[in-house]
Amino acid sequence: MPDQIQLRGGDETENDAFTGAAREVTVDTTNKTLRIHDGTTAGGHPLIQGTASTAADTDTIALRDAWGRLQVADPQNDSDVVNKGFMDTAIAGSLLAATSDAVAARETTSSNAFTDLTTLGPSVTVTIPASGKALVILTAGITNSSTPYGGAMSFDGAGVTAALVDSLTLWPTIANDQVIASTVLHLDGLSTGEQTFTAKYRRRGGGTADFGDRRITVIPLP
């Protein structure tokens, strides 16, 4: 059976009352969305969700609010009054589409700097919108041939290098005892347009770091 990642969460009321740690993600079961926390804002920041279509008349743009509910501007003409349900292609950049890739093979490195493993990646190519923001999720099983050493997984892409972003770092307490974990990174200031994100790896401390079940997921944010 494949590994599963379960995020903590609750209904809308429970989420509204919760202040999560910076970069923590919780699940809103009422509105079927995720909330990204910054350590200070009660309720966090919900992700926008929805679909879009092109309307023949684009005087009014209908948007979804933070909970995915349609919000329509004041009518500009008679056709708007009749056709309040449309969404203009101008908001296509606000839609979220997760792109993910994985490498199952366990491979090693003794490098102190972030580098590629024998099997490159995993790697994904996504379009970063004008906001320059994205959610990056890194997952891997990490161990080391010696204690008390560990390993770290990061990425290059969208104008940043592995050494400049927070990484998924583990320090297993038992040599060669693989631990699978994930980290969620909420990034801004990324290069916009089509960008490729490629996972990179390094040992921490000493020994030989071992990585398996590697996965990278990127979700562009409006």
N, C-alpha and C positions, 0 to 999 in steps of 0.2 A: 504494500500500500504506500502511495507517495506521501511525503511529509506535508503537513498542513500548517498554515500560519493563521492563528486566530487573534484578532485585535479585540481589546476590551471596548465596551460601549454600552448603550442602553437606549431608551426612548428619548423623544425630543426634550421632555422636561428634565430628565436626568442629565442629558448632554448640556442643556442650557445652564445648569447649576455647577458644571464641572470646569475647573481650570487646569488644563493639562500642562505638562512640561514642554519646553521649547522643542519643536519638531515631533511631538507626540501626535499620533493619529488615532482617533476613536471612530466607532461606527454609530451612526444615528439610525436606529431601526424603524423609527416612525417615518422619516422622509427618504429612507433608502439611499443615504449618501455618507460620505466621510467628512470628518471635521479635522482640520489641522490646527494644532495649538501652538501658542507662542510663549507660554509661561505666565502670561498676565491677563489675557482676555477670557472672561467667563464664557463658556460655550464654544470657544475657538472660532475658526473660520471655515464654514461649510463650503464644499466644492459645488460648483454649478453643474447641473446635469440637464440633458434634454436633447432634442433634435431640431433640425432647421430645414426650411424649404424656401424656394424662391417664390415671391409673390409678383403678380403682374403690376401691382401698384405698390410702390415702396415709400409712400409719403410717411407712413407710420411704421415703426419697427417694434415688433412684439418681442420682449425679452423674458427669460425665466429668472425669477428671483433666486436668492441663495438656497431656497428649499425646492427648486425645480418647478415652481408654480408660474404659469404664464402671466406676465405683466404687460399691458398694452397702453401705449401713450394715448393722449387725447386725440380724438378723431380729427383728421385734417380735411376730409371730404366725405361725401355720401358713401362711397365704396368702402371706406374704412369702417363706417358704422356697421355695414353688412358683413364685412370680412375681417372681424377682429381677431380671428384665430391664427393668422399667418405669422411666419417668422422670416425675416429678411436674411439673405445670405451675408449681409454685413456682419452678423453676429456669429458666423461660422467659427471664428477664432475662439469663442467662449466654450466650445464643446470639448469634452475630454475624451481622449482615446488612449488607453494604456497600450504600450508596445513592450513586449517582453521576449527575452531569449535566454536559453539555458545551455550549460555544458555539464554533463553528468560525470565525466572522467575525473578521477583523483590524480592531481599532478602537483609537483613540488617546486620550490625555489629556495635558494639560500642567499638571495639578493637582499641587501639592506635598503635598496631603493625600489620604488614601484616599477614592475616590469611585466612582460607577458609570460604566460606559461606555455608549455609545448603546444597545447591547443588554444589558439587565440580566442580571447573573449571570455564570456559571451559579449555580443555587440548588437546594438539596435540603432536604427536611423529613424528620427522623428522630426517633425516640423515644430520649431519653437516659435510661438507667436510674438507679437510686438512687445508683450509684457516682459519677455526675457525670463520667465519663470517656469519651473518644472518641479515635479516631485520625482525623486530618484530612489528606488528601493533596491538595496543590495542584499543578496542572500547567499550564504555559503556554509559548508561544513569545513571547519578549520581545526587543524591540530598541528603539533610540532614534534619532531623526533626527540626533543630534550625539554626538560622542565628547568626553570620556570618560564620558558620562552613561548612565543605565540606567533600569530600571523595577522595580516591586515589585507583587506580588499577595498579598492577604491575604483576610480575611473578617470579616463581622459575624455574630453569632448566638450563641445559648445563653448570653447574659449577658456576652459579651465583644465588644469592638469591634476593628476591623482594626489600629488603632494600638497595641493592647495585646498582640498575639501576634506571634511570629516570622513573617516573611513570606518568600515566594519572591522573592529579589532577584537580578537579573543586571545586569552592567555589560559589555555587548558591546564588544569592542575595535575593531569596524568599524561605522560608522554604517549603519543600516538592514539590518544583518546579523542576522536572527532566529535566536535560539538557544532550543531547547526543553529545558526542565528540569522537575524535580519536587522537592518537599520533603514530608517526612512529619512531622506534628506530633502528639505524644502529649500530650493535654491532660487536666487534671482540674479540679475545682471548677466545672464547667459547670452551668448551670441544667438541671433534670431535666424529664422529660415531653416532649411534642412540641415540637421546636425547629427553626427554619429557619436554615440556613447560606447566606449569600449572598456571593459573591466581590466584592472591592473592589480598586481599582487606583490607583497613583500613579506619577509620574515620580521618578527619583532624580537629583538634581543640577541638571539643566536640560534643554533640548531638549523634544522631544515623544516620549513613550513609546508604543510600539506593542505590542499584545497580540493573539495569535491562538491558535487551538487550545486554548482555555481549558477546564479541567476541575476539578471539585471532587468528592472522594469522602469520605464520612463513615462510619466504622465504630464504632458504640457498643461500649464495653467494659464487662465486668462489674466 
